[in-house]
Amino acid sequence: MMNDKNYTLDTQLLNKLFIAIAIGIFTIILGIFINDRIWPNILLSAIYITGIGFAGILFVAIHYVSNSGWGAIIRRIPEAMFSTLGIGFLLMLLVIFGAHHLYEWTHLDVVAHDPILLGKQPWLNIKFFVLRIPIFFGIWYFLGRPIINHSRKQDKTGDLIHTKKGVRWSAAWLYLGGIAFVISSFDWIMSVEPHWFSTIFGLYNFAGMFNAGLAFMIIMLIYLRRNGFLTSIKDDHLYELGRYLFAFVTFWVYIWYSQHMLIWYANLPEETVYFAKRHAGAFGLLTIINILTNWLIPFLILVFRKSKRSEKTLILASVIVLIGHWIDLYIMIFPPLIGNIPEIGLLEIGTIIGIIGTVSFVVLKSLSKWNIIPTKDPYLEESLHLHT
């Protein structure tokens, strides 16, 4: 019989998270008035937090449509991650006010004398850009919310119809939500350098986003188990999540390599400008760190079966991946906005602390509102007896 109890927020942890959130808010407010470098930090924070929410509902939807049963007992964690989409939306609305500092195509005098930007103006204009933000989040939220709602209703009724409806909504979310994610990557990140484009840029961002989401999920799961919640979780569940993370860090480096290989294979020298800016000089060091943190180090940690069943090694690999994802976004966003030398100072540190505090608080607060396990899920028994 399960002895799992519902999650309650620890007062000491709550106070620490409030301090972290306050530091993040203070950094943003102060930065807006004193340094334009705050805008790429806000954009990075918005994308990072949105990615955590997107990865959560993505994980749930994948398990629904594939009729996967092993993850039923941990499903409340990715469902709670979905709550962070609201914070991501608010930050993206704030980005609108700094669009002139972030996007070259918002400068009409520049566009008027640039044939490439003129050709992209029907899509890259501020009114349409602003309109697409609620469209993207609307797709993710209004297709994702029914998935969560049916999961909650099943806790009350145990009716299998809620699982079936969860599958249908998940299929729609995966299709439309995936398309929205790819286009949003083009809008929010790739258009920082509007003369350059990559057809697999959305897929590359997807890989990094899902890695970060899995890493966050692993850390949250271990935290809950260590503090007496989700005590029915076995090392086998950690092993499955570790395998996911191991697979996707490898997928990330495959897509990273493919972007470079395709330039050589298709003989597109004009596309090398983007990477030359990031692989040379001071940013070149960050590129090496990017590869180490997003692939090589977690790969070497997780390649062993034993390490995927160990809390310590999984936490280590997950923390490295979360740091690596921030570095990856930094490399994509900052170079054209700050010059050839990376600047990682108080603005960056303050917003990072804000990201950690905000995401952790929102997810834990959401977890505290519902049963920490889906008690009447038809796959729960299978999940409890998982053996790998």
N, C-alpha and C positions, 0 to 999 in steps of 0.2 A: 504493500500500500504506500502511496506517495505521501511524503511528509513535507512537501514544499509549502511554504507560506508566502503570502503576498508581500511584495516589496514595500518597505517604508523608508523614506528619505532620512538618512542620518543627519542630525542637527549640525555636527561639526563639519561634515562634508558639505552640507548645504551652505554654511557660512563661507567656506573656502570657494565654492563655485560662485557665490554672489560677489565675492571680492574679485575673482577672475573676470566675471562679466562686467563689473564696474570699471576695471582697468581697460578692458576692450572698448567700452563706450567712451571713457575719458580720452583714450588715445585717438579715437575717430573724431570726436568733437574738437579736440585740440589740434589735430592734424589738418582738419579742414581750414582752420584759420591761419596756420603757420607754415604749412609745407604741402605743396601739390603732390608730393610722393604718397600722400595718404590715399589718393584715388586708386592707383593700382593695388594698394593693400586692401582697400574695400572690395574691389572687384575680385581679387584672389580669395578673400574671406567669403564672399557671396557664393562663388563657385565651389569652394571647398565644402561649405556647410550644405549647400544644395546637393552636392554629390553624395554626402552621407545619407541624406533622406532618400535620394534616388536609389542608391545601392540597397537600402533596407527594403523598400517595396519591390525592387527588382528581384531580390532573393526570395521573397515571399511568393511573387508571381511565378517565378521559375519552378518552385516546388509544387505549386498548384497545378500548372499545366502539364508537368511531367509525372503527376501522381506519385511524387516522392514522399515517403513516409518518415524517413529517419530524422528529419528536421522539425517535426511537429512540436516537440517539447521545447525547442529554443525559439519558436516562431515569434513569441512576444517581443523579443529584442529587436529584430528587424522591423516589426510592426511599429515599435516605439520610435525607431530611427526615422520613420516616415514623418514624424512631427516636426523635424528640423526644416522641412521644406518651407514652412511659413516664415522662418527667420531668413532663409535664403532669399525668399521673395522680397521681404522688406529691404534687405541689403541691396538687391538688384535695383529696386526703385531708387535707393539712394545713389546708386551708380549713375543714374540718369543725370543727376545734377553735376557730375564730374565728367560727363561724356566728352566735353570739349578738351579736357586734359588727357583723355585716354585714346580717342579715336580721330585719326587724321581726316577721315571722311566727313566729320562734322564741321570742318572749316570750309565754308563754301567758296572762299577766295582761292583756296588750294585746289578744290575739286574743279573749279572753272577752267583751270589751266592744265589739267591732268586727264588725258583721254581714257586711261584705265579707270580712274575713279568716276569719270562721267558715265562710262558704260555700266558701272555698278550702282549708280545713284538710284535707280528705281527700287533697289533692295536696300542699299546702305544709305538711308536717310533717317534723320532723327525721329520723325513721326512714326514711320513704319517700325523702326527699331523699338521704340517705346511700346507700340501696340503689340509686338510679338512677345514681350516679356510676360504679360498676363495670359497670353495664349499658351505659351509653354507650360507655365505653372498651373494653368487651368486644366490642361490635359493631364498632367501628372496628378493633380489633386482630385479632380472630379472622376477620374477613372480609378484612382487608387483608394479613395475613401470607401467606396462600396466593398472593396476587398476586405478592408479592416472591419467595416460594419458587419458583414456576414460572419466573419470570424468571431466577433463579439456575440452576435445573436445565437450562434451555434453553442456558445457556452451556456446560454440560458435554456435553449430548447433541445439541443442535441439532434435536430433535424438535419438529415443528409442533404436536403435541398440547398442549404447554405454553403456546403462544400462545392456542390455543382455550380452554384452561382459565382462562387469565388473563382472557379476555374474559368468561367466565361469572361468575367471582368478582367481576370489576369491575362487572358489571351489578347483582349482588346488593349490593355495597358501596355503589354510588351510590344505590340505592333506600333501603336500610335505614340506611346511614350518614348520608344526607342528612336523613332524618326524625329520627335521633338528634341531629344537630347543631342542628336547629331547636328541638327540645324542650330540649336542654341550654342554649341561649341564653335560653329562657324561665326555666329553673331558676336559672342561675348569675348572670345579669345583670338580666333584667327583674324578677325577684322581689325585687331590692334595694328597689324601690318597688312593693309588691304591689297597691296600689290602681289602678295604671295598667297598661294593656296595649295592645299593637298587634299586629294579626294579621300584619303584614309585618316584625315585629321580627327574626325568624329570618333572613329574606331579607336584611335590612339588615346583620346581622352576618356573613352568608355573604359578601357583597360585600367588606366590609372585610378579612375573613380571607383571601380569595383574592387580593386585591391585595397584602397583606403577603407571602403565600407566593410569588407571582410575583416580587415585588421581591427577596426573599431568594434565589430561584433565579437571577435575573439576576446578582446580585452574586457568588454562589458560582461561577457559570459563568465569569464574567470573571476572577475570581481564579485559577481553575484554568488557564485558557488563558494568562494572563500568566505563570504559573509553570511552563510547559512541560508541563502535562497537558491532555488533551483538545485536542490541537493540530489535530485534524481539524475542529474547530468553525469554521464560517465566519460572516461577518457576517450571512449570510442567516438563520442560526439565532437570532442576537441580534435580528434584525428581526422574526422571528415572535413571539418572547417580548415584544418591545417593543409589537407590535400587540395582544397579549393584555392587557398592562398598560394600554395606551391605552384599550382597549375597556372594561375593568372599572373604571377610575377614573371613567369616564363613567357606567357602570352604577351605581356607588356613589352618585354625586350624584343620579341619577335616583330611586333608592330613598329617599335622604335627603329630597329634595323631596316625594316621594309621601306620606311619613308626615305632612308638614305639610299638603299639599294635600287629603288625604282628610279631615282634621279639619274643614277649611273646607267641603268639598263635602258631607260627611255631617252638618254642623252638630252637632259634638260638642264643645262648649265645655269640658266637664269634662276633656278630654284635653289642653287647652292648659297645664294646671298643670305638667306634666312639662317641656315645652319652655320655658315662661316662666322656670323655675328655671335653665335652662341658657343661655338667650339674653339674659338681663338681667344687669346689673352686671359683676362681674369675670369670671364665666363666659362672658359675652357675647363678650369678647375671645378666649377660647379657642375659642368656636364659629366665629369668623371664621378663626382660625388652622387650625381643623379643616377647613374648606372649602378653604382655600388649599392645605394640605398633602396632603389626600386627593384633591383634584380639580384646582383651577385651575392650580397651578404645574406638576404633572406633565403635565396636559393640554397646556399651552402648550409644554412642553419636547418632548413626544412627537408633537405634531401634524404635525411635518415628517418626511418620509420619511428624510432624511439623519440626523436625530437618533436614529432607531431602529436605525441601523447603526453608531452611534458608542459606544464603550465609555464615554467620559467622560460623555456626556449620559445614557446609560442608568443609570450608577452614580448620578449626581446625582438623577435622577428616582426611582430605587429607594430611595435613602437617605431622601428626602423622604417617600415613601409609608410606609416603615417607621416613621418618626417620627410621621407623621400617624395611623397605626393605633393607636399608643400613646395619642396625644391623644384619639382617638375613644373608646377604651375608658375612658380616664380620665373623660371627660365623661359616659359612661353609668353609671359605677360610683360616683364620688366625691361628687357634689353632695349627696345626701341623708345622707351619712355624715360630712361635715366642715363643712357650713354653706355660706354664700354666697360665701366667699372661697377660691379654689384655693390649695392648699399643695403646692408642688413643692420639696422640700428634700432633705436627705441620704438619707432613707428611699427616696424615689423614685429618686434618682440611683444609689444603691447597688443597688436591685433591677433597674434598667435595665442596669447594667453586668453584673449576674448573668445577665440574660436573654441578652445578647449573647454572653458567654463560654460559657454552657451550650449554647445552640443551636448555636453555631459548632463547639464541641468535639464534641458528639454527632454532628453531621452529618459532619464531617471524619473522625472516628474510624470511622464506618460506611462511608464511602467507601473508606477504606484497607483494608477487609477483603475487597473483591471487585474483579473487573475493573471498571475505570472506564468501560468501554463494554460493552454487551451484544454480545459478539463473534459470536454465532450467531443473532441476531435476524433474522427473515425480512425486516424492513423496514430493516435497517441500510444496505443499499446505496442504497435510496431516500433515506434521511436524509443519507448522505454526499454525494449529488449534488443536494441541495436547491438550488433557484435561485428567488429572488423578485425 
